[in-house]
Every structure is written in C-alpha cells, then in structure tokens.
Amino acid sequence: MSLLAGVQDVLFPARCLACETLLGRYRLPLLCSDCVSRLVPLVSPLCLCCGMPFAAGEDHLCGNCLAGKSPFDLVRSAFSYQEPLVTLIHQVKFGRRLTGLATLGVLARNSSACSSLSRPDLILPVPLHGRRLRQRGFNQSLLLARSCFPGWKDRIVAAGLCRIRNTIPQTNLSGKERRKNLKGAFCLNVPGGVDGRSILLVDDVLTTGSTVVECSRILQKACAARVEVFTLARAL
C-alpha cells in the first residue's frame, strides 16, 4: 500500500485545496501548513448554550440564552467563517468539488465542537427546497453530516426536515428579514416523530442563526427531548 501511495503521489501530486500549493504527499486534510494556520477554531470562552464566542473570561450563558429565548439546548461551530474555510465551503457548495468533503470532515472531527456534542438519536440536516435541490444536485448539509459524523451514519435521516417554501436567498437580508423569510418554511417528516428523542441539526454555516432557530422551534414543538446544532462554520 505504501508503494501504491508513493506512485500516486508522483503521478497525481496532491495540492492544497485552498491555495493550490503542492503538498509533499496525499494526506488529509488536504491543506498546506500556511492555510491550516489561518483556520480559526471556535473554542472557550463560549456561551454554554448558543456557542457565541467571548473575548475573554470563562464559559457562561449570554444574555439571550439567560433569558431563555433559545429553542435549542446547544449550538457548536467548528471554525470562524473566514478564509481559507470560505473557499473550501464554496468549492463544495457552488463549485461541486465534492472531493473537499473528506478534508472538511477531518477538520470537523478534530475540532472541540464535535467533542462537545451529545450522542444523538437522530441527525437531521437542514434541508433545501426541492427546486433548489434539483438545481444544485445535492444538499450540502446532508453531505457534511455524512462526512463529519461517519460513525453515526445510521442515525442520519436525510429528509427528516422538509423545506416547504422556496424562500428567497438569505445573503442580503437583515436578521429580522431572515426570520420573516423563514417563518413557516419547514416541516417535520420523521417516521414515528421526535417525541422524547435527542436530535442533532447539521448545517454548513451559521450566520444570524435564523435557520437553525426556526428548525429547532419545530423540533421543540414536536417534543424532542434535546436539540443540539452543529455547523462547520460561524460568521462573526
């Protein structure tokens, strides 16, 4: 196997997915040392509930979570949404370079965010509307769930949540506009329901949190015992 790997490295030299620098050999994650050093992991101090990072101090609840306004029990994101992670996510999401999923999965599994999660009964990827799914050809949240949690693949319910309204893109909307845009956009489609079950929601990027809040509210109303959220990145 080492001989075959050596031949592969000679014939098909590995390159950094972010900057195209030649790598010494094929080894995940496919990032050069410079790009790895630019990743910003989200670690303590954090809000104990929503995972919002603090500048200093110890882990504690933020004001919103203290007021009990969060419909989830825990949110954790592996990295800050900045380069080179932006490039890696866009390559998968918009460039259809699915070979990057293995690298993203390794980065996620090695993060403190993954180790903070409870073992779920079900994993539900945040869904795309059917029209957008047909245009893109895949749901990146589902692919990330499979890459980030390979040991829990049997717990992933691909269509457990459905997007029943084809909402406008969220990119240029304010937080208030995002919440209004997503109102009534999702429904639950889990055989047997989620009553008394621990749920892990998975998405690629958390921006204002409107999407995971709306999905979490649906699960909360359906009497899920616990709702945790994992995103690969978080915009700060």
C-alpha positions as CSV (number, residue, x, y, z in Angstrom):
1,M,0.0,0.0,0.0
2,S,2.9,2.4,0.8
3,L,4.3,1.7,-2.7
4,L,1.0,2.4,-4.3
5,A,0.7,5.6,-2.3
6,G,4.1,6.7,-3.4
7,V,3.3,6.1,-7.1
8,Q,0.1,8.1,-6.6
9,D,2.0,11.0,-5.1
10,V,4.4,11.0,-8.1
11,L,1.7,10.6,-10.8
12,F,-1.0,12.7,-9.2
13,P,0.7,15.1,-6.7
14,A,-1.6,16.4,-4.0
15,R,-2.3,20.1,-3.9
16,C,-3.7,22.3,-1.1
17,L,-7.5,22.7,-1.8
18,A,-7.4,26.4,-0.8
19,C,-4.3,27.8,-2.4
20,E,-3.1,25.0,-4.9
21,T,0.3,24.7,-3.2
22,L,1.9,21.4,-3.9
23,L,1.9,19.1,-0.9
24,G,4.5,16.5,-0.1
25,R,2.0,13.7,-0.1
26,Y,-1.6,12.9,-0.1
27,R,-2.8,13.1,3.5
28,L,-6.0,14.5,4.9
29,P,-6.7,17.3,5.4
30,L,-5.5,18.5,2.0
31,L,-4.3,21.9,3.2
32,C,-0.8,23.3,3.3
33,S,0.6,24.4,6.7
34,D,0.1,28.0,5.9
35,C,-3.7,27.5,5.2
36,V,-4.0,25.3,8.3
37,S,-2.5,28.1,10.4
38,R,-5.2,30.6,9.1
39,L,-8.1,28.4,10.3
40,V,-9.7,30.0,13.4
41,P,-11.2,27.3,15.6
42,L,-14.0,28.4,17.9
43,V,-13.0,27.4,21.4
44,S,-13.6,28.6,25.0
45,P,-14.7,31.0,26.2
46,L,-18.1,30.4,24.7
47,C,-21.8,30.8,25.6
48,L,-22.7,27.5,27.2
49,C,-25.9,27.3,25.1
50,C,-25.6,29.1,21.7
51,G,-21.8,28.9,21.4
52,M,-21.2,32.6,20.8
53,P,-17.5,33.2,21.5
54,F,-16.4,35.7,24.1
55,A,-13.3,37.8,24.0
56,A,-12.1,36.7,27.5
57,G,-13.2,35.0,30.7
58,E,-14.8,31.6,31.2
59,D,-17.7,29.8,29.5
60,H,-21.1,31.3,30.6
61,L,-24.5,32.0,29.2
62,C,-25.0,35.0,27.0
63,G,-27.9,37.5,27.6
64,N,-30.3,35.9,25.1
65,C,-29.7,32.4,26.5
66,L,-30.1,33.6,30.1
67,A,-33.5,35.0,29.1
68,G,-34.5,31.5,27.9
69,K,-35.1,32.7,24.3
70,S,-33.2,29.8,22.6
71,P,-35.3,26.9,21.3
72,F,-32.2,24.6,21.3
73,D,-30.0,23.2,24.1
74,L,-26.6,23.6,22.5
75,V,-25.0,25.1,19.4
76,R,-21.4,24.5,18.4
77,S,-19.5,25.6,15.3
78,A,-16.0,24.3,14.5
79,F,-14.5,27.4,12.9
80,S,-15.0,31.1,12.2
81,Y,-16.3,31.6,8.8
82,Q,-13.3,33.2,7.1
83,E,-10.6,32.1,4.7
84,P,-9.5,29.5,3.9
85,L,-12.7,27.9,5.1
86,V,-14.9,30.1,3.0
87,T,-13.1,28.8,-0.2
88,L,-13.4,25.2,0.9
89,I,-17.1,25.5,1.6
90,H,-17.8,27.4,-1.6
91,Q,-15.9,24.8,-3.6
92,V,-18.3,22.2,-2.3
93,K,-21.5,24.2,-2.3
94,F,-21.2,26.2,-5.5
95,G,-18.3,24.6,-7.4
96,R,-19.5,21.0,-6.8
97,R,-15.9,19.9,-5.9
98,L,-17.1,17.2,-3.6
99,T,-13.6,15.9,-3.1
100,G,-13.2,18.6,-0.4
101,L,-15.8,16.9,1.8
102,A,-13.2,14.5,3.2
103,T,-11.0,17.4,4.3
104,L,-13.9,19.2,5.8
105,G,-14.9,16.1,7.7
106,V,-11.5,15.6,9.2
107,L,-11.3,19.2,10.2
108,A,-14.7,18.9,11.9
109,R,-13.9,15.7,13.7
110,N,-10.7,17.1,15.1
111,S,-12.4,20.2,16.4
112,S,-13.6,20.8,20.0
113,A,-17.0,21.5,18.6
114,C,-17.6,17.8,17.7
115,S,-16.4,16.6,21.1
116,S,-18.9,18.9,22.8
117,L,-21.9,17.2,21.3
118,S,-24.1,14.5,22.9
119,R,-24.7,11.2,21.1
120,P,-28.0,11.9,19.2
121,D,-30.8,9.6,18.5
122,L,-31.3,11.2,15.1
123,I,-29.3,13.6,12.9
124,L,-31.3,15.9,10.7
125,P,-29.5,18.0,8.0
126,V,-31.1,21.5,7.4
127,P,-33.0,20.9,4.1
128,L,-33.1,22.7,0.7
129,H,-36.3,23.3,-1.1
130,G,-36.9,20.8,-3.8
131,R,-36.4,23.3,-6.6
132,R,-33.0,24.4,-5.2
133,L,-32.0,20.8,-4.6
134,R,-32.7,19.9,-8.2
135,Q,-30.6,22.9,-9.3
136,R,-27.7,22.1,-7.1
137,G,-27.9,18.4,-7.3
138,F,-27.3,17.7,-3.6
139,N,-27.9,19.1,-0.1
140,Q,-24.5,20.2,1.2
141,S,-25.8,19.9,4.8
142,L,-26.6,16.2,4.2
143,L,-23.2,15.6,2.7
144,L,-21.5,17.4,5.6
145,A,-23.4,15.3,8.1
146,R,-22.2,12.1,6.5
147,S,-18.6,13.4,6.3
148,C,-18.4,14.9,9.8
149,F,-20.2,12.0,11.6
150,P,-19.3,8.8,9.8
151,G,-19.8,6.8,13.0
152,W,-23.4,8.0,13.2
153,K,-24.4,7.5,9.6
154,D,-27.2,5.1,10.6
155,R,-28.8,8.0,12.6
156,I,-29.0,10.4,9.7
157,V,-32.5,11.0,8.4
158,A,-31.9,12.7,5.0
159,A,-35.4,14.1,4.6
160,G,-36.4,14.4,8.3
161,L,-36.9,18.1,7.9
162,C,-38.5,19.4,4.7
163,R,-38.4,22.9,3.3
164,I,-42.0,23.6,2.1
165,R,-41.5,27.2,1.0
166,N,-38.9,28.2,-1.6
167,T,-37.7,31.2,0.3
168,I,-35.5,33.9,-1.3
169,P,-31.8,33.7,-0.7
170,Q,-30.8,34.9,2.8
171,T,-27.5,36.5,1.8
172,N,-28.5,40.2,1.6
173,L,-31.2,40.0,4.3
174,S,-31.1,41.5,7.8
175,G,-31.7,39.4,10.8
176,K,-35.3,40.5,11.1
177,E,-35.8,39.9,7.4
178,R,-34.3,36.4,7.6
179,R,-36.6,35.5,10.5
180,K,-39.7,36.7,8.5
181,N,-38.4,34.9,5.3
182,L,-38.1,31.6,7.1
183,K,-41.4,31.7,9.0
184,G,-43.3,28.5,8.2
185,A,-40.7,27.4,5.7
186,F,-40.0,24.0,7.3
187,C,-42.0,21.0,8.4
188,L,-41.1,17.7,10.2
189,N,-41.1,14.4,8.3
190,V,-39.7,11.8,10.7
191,P,-41.5,8.5,10.9
192,G,-42.5,8.0,14.5
193,G,-41.8,11.6,15.3
194,V,-39.1,13.0,17.6
195,D,-41.0,12.9,20.9
196,G,-38.5,12.1,23.6
197,R,-35.6,11.8,21.2
198,S,-32.3,13.6,21.1
199,I,-31.8,15.5,17.8
200,L,-28.7,16.9,16.2
201,L,-29.2,19.5,13.5
202,V,-26.4,19.9,10.9
203,D,-25.8,22.9,8.6
204,D,-22.8,24.3,6.8
205,V,-22.7,27.9,8.1
206,L,-24.4,29.7,10.9
207,T,-24.9,33.4,10.1
208,T,-27.7,35.1,12.1
209,G,-28.9,31.7,13.4
210,S,-32.4,32.3,11.9
211,T,-32.5,28.9,10.1
212,V,-31.4,26.7,13.0
213,V,-33.8,28.7,15.3
214,E,-36.7,28.0,13.1
215,C,-35.8,24.3,12.7
216,S,-35.2,24.0,16.4
217,R,-38.6,25.5,17.2
218,I,-40.3,22.9,15.1
219,L,-38.4,20.1,16.9
220,Q,-39.2,21.7,20.3
221,K,-42.9,21.8,19.4
222,A,-42.7,18.2,18.5
223,C,-41.5,17.4,22.0
224,A,-37.9,16.5,21.1
225,A,-36.0,15.7,24.4
226,R,-32.9,17.6,23.3
227,V,-31.9,19.7,20.3
228,E,-28.3,20.3,19.5
229,V,-26.9,22.1,16.5
230,F,-23.6,21.6,14.7
231,T,-22.3,23.9,11.9
232,L,-18.9,23.7,10.3
233,A,-18.5,27.5,10.4
234,R,-20.0,30.5,12.1
235,A,-20.0,34.1,10.8
236,L,-18.8,36.5,13.5
